[in-house]
Amino acid sequence: VSYELSEAEAALYKEVTDYVREEFNRADALEKDGRRGTIGFALTILQRRLASSPEAIYQSLKRRRERLEKRVRSEEIEKRGAEARAFLFASGLTDEDWQELDELPEDEIEELEDEVVDQASAARTIAELQAEIDILKRLESLALKVRQSGSDKKWEELSRILDDRKTMFDGEGNRRKLVIFTEHRDTLNYLSS
């Protein structure tokens, strides 16, 4: 299926991609303390959600911002860093474990991904964390505008296919069944609403 993103979608995609790239670069500086892999994993999940739907990226950005704001309000940076490291090391998850996530039930995978995306940050100080929150607020606003604009090219293409009599109806005029797979619950909710 070939389609071109709307201007708003393309701008959102570029902005989130830039955010992910900058955070990956910041995470590279943390390679020594073991946080780099988890932060990279979280950013990869965020990037995948961007490709899923405007709803998935909006909800992911919103949850991430809300969690980071909660951390700013409730924790000292040293305690947060120690707890994040303790969470990662206590989980005992190795690179191989992350790759074997496909064997878990879908709801457990998404729950674990949400936890990692929401908690992992390259910020080392409250000021850095607040700067990331400010970026997330801007990205969240962009994602909300795309979601509310109704310009979702993937949905438009799916809708076109669903309305195509030649594709969706057999020779006797009976509607064919179509199975649609989504990777993220937010996208499923978006499509069913």
Disulfide bonds with the S-S distance in Angstrom:
none
